[in-house]
Amino acid sequence: MAPTAPAAGRVPAGPSVASTNPSYGDLGTTLDVHVIGSGFTAGAQANWLLHGVADPAHVRTNSTTYVSSTELVANITIAGDATLDYWDVQVMLAGGKNGVGTESFEITTAQALGPGQYVYAGDESGQAAGYNGSSTAWVADAAFGTLNFGEGQAWALDPLGTMVLGRTGGMPTAWVRQGATSTYVPVTLPISVGMVSGNVSGSARDATGALLAAGWETAIAKKGSTGAPRPVSWRYDGSTWSAPMVYALTPGATLGVLRAINSAGQAVGRIDDASVNGAVWDTPASPVKLDAGLPRAINSAGTLIVGGQPNGQPVFWTRTATGAWNTVSIVLPSLGGTCGGEAIGLNDDGVVVGKSCDARGNINAAVWRIDLSVTPAVVSGPPQRLPGLGIKRGSETSTAVYVSPVAPYTVVGGASAQTGGMAVRWSLTQ
């Protein structure tokens, strides 16, 4: 039977590009990228475009191999100074027809450490920690990938990389690393008489080298359910954990938690009275109520707090000229959108990391810089987007949770990937 001729006036469909795998590539690398779509034919050529314009000097296609009508394999070289952005992938057929996958490939500096759904902490060595779902604690390291600890949640890391901190079985827990190995041993932290559970959510090293851990402990309520948490901290001197130090609540508050602590023992967290409020403690006995924000970190100098508002805006608090805390938060600028964000980590150089909404309506890892040389401190310039792992559509594509104290800064966080959530780290050169 003779082939059916196309209907009069109809032009055969050209190629289309649906996705790439991997959907990202690092600066200065050569890699194979599977281009997935339809309408591909032998002799098809894949090219990378930045905002619709070919730039072979920065992303060069070395070869394109035809696999099937739905798949090509392009071998590409990404220059070390290529633009960090989402790039288009164009497929051209021998007859001149072409199709474009708009922003289907990201050029990135994010280094994948290992799989991890929720990233809560980072440290100076570049480790990350968190948990999957609600019950599997993990730590990720470039040297050994991701280690799962089983039941539990990891919320904090010792800055020196010797412990992962959080909870397991409802009890505050430190997973202690055995030397430089990838073996960790869980240790349960003490809780006060009458308390039945707890959690460690932040840590720091004080001037003596002791580890300070911040979090909360919880009592049993009258009917046997979990009662109200109260803010506490612990101190580890290298051999023994102290009993919990209880932090005072502001008048009218019925519960509270610590989220972070600095090397001077100053802490930030949340208190609940008539509404949810943030709080800062310069000492355990001196809480100061902040506005309706949720503080996530305080710098070691005790001059800057960062966090988020309940409505999803990244904010910071700073001290006034008299040294008192300004209890009204200041909103940090977004990457261009209004879909939410939060400031999560910071250092004494005024580098703040977290997440922000971009103009596409996606949540991306972001960096802000705050000028601490003036009082009160002010935001210095617009935020910087940190590249992710190629996933750009969805409610959240990446987030940053930690920044190291000294330049060049290491930033730790998480990013969405084709295989699920990944713990990642970035290097900031400016």
Secondary structure, DSSP 8 states (H G I E B T S, - for coil): -------TT------EEEEEES-EEETT-EEEEEEEEE---TT-EEEEEETTEE-TTTEEEEEEEEEETTEEEEEEEE-TT---SEEEEEEE-TTS-EEEEEEEEEEE--EEEEE-SEEEEE-TTS-EEEEETTTEEEEEETTTEEEEEEESEEEEE-TTSSEEEEEETTEEEEEEE-TTSS-EEEEE----TTEEEEEEEEEEE-TTS-EEEEEEEEEE-TTSSEEEEEEEEEEE-SS-B---EE----TT--EEEEEEE-TTS-EEEEEESSSEEEEEESSTT-EEE-SS-EEEEE-TTS-EEEEE-TTS-EEEEEB-TTS-B--S-EE---BEEEEEEEEEEE-TTSEEEEEEEETTS-EEEEEEEEETTSSS-EE-S--EE---SS--SSS-SEEEEEE-SSSSEEEEEEEEETTEEEEEEEEE--
